Amino acid sequence: MFRGPSIPTVTVGDITDDAYILDVREADEWAAGHAPDAVHVPMMQIPARIDEIPEDRDVVVVCRVGGRSAQVVAFLQQNGRERTINLDGGMQMWEASGRPMTSEDGGAPRVL
C-alpha cells in the first residue's frame, strides 16, 4: 500500500514553551475549549491565511484528534513551512494530559 510522506508529530509533553500553537478546528470547537496561547485559524482558511503562520519557530498544529491537523501540516510543509508539527492525539490528548484550557462560550472548557 502507498503511504505518503511521514508527518512529524509531537506529544503534549514535548511541546516547547516557545512553540506557536495553531488550532485548526471549527469555531464551535474552538469556543468550547482551547489551549490558552493557541491561535485559531480554521482548516479551510489556512490557504488564504498562510502568511499569518510564522516561519521562524516551531508551529504545532492541533485539531480534535490529529487527522485534520495532519492534513494541514502536510499542506504547510508542501508550501515551505518546514517547522510545522502535528500534535499527536490533538486536543483530546491535551485535555487528558491535564494541560490548561480556556473557553469562549462561558462554559467549562471542554473538547468537542
Residue, then its C-alpha position, 0 to 999 in steps of 0.5 A: m500500500f502507498r503511504g505518503p510522506s511521514i508527518p512529524t508529530v509531537t506529544v503534549g509533553d514535548i511541546t516547547d514553551d516557545a512553540y506557536i500553537l495553531d488550532v485548526r478546528e471549527a469555531d464551535e470547537w474552538a469556543a468550547g475549549h482551547a489551549p490558552d496561547a493557541v491561535h485559531v485559524p480554521m482548516m479551510q482558511i489556512p490557504a488564504r491565511i498562510d502568511e499569518i503562520p510564522e516561519d521562524r519557530d516551531v508551529v504545532v498544529v492541533c485539531r480534535v484528534g490529529g487527522r485534520s491537523a495532519q492534513v494541514v501540516a502536510f499542506l504547510q510543509q508542501n508550501g515551505r513551512e518546514r517547522t510545522i508539527n502535528l500534535d499527536g492525539g490533538m486536543q483530546m490528548w491535551e485535555a487528558s494530559g491535564r494541560p490548561m484550557t480556556s473557553e469562549d462560550g462561558g462554559a467549562p472548557r471542554v473538547l468537542 
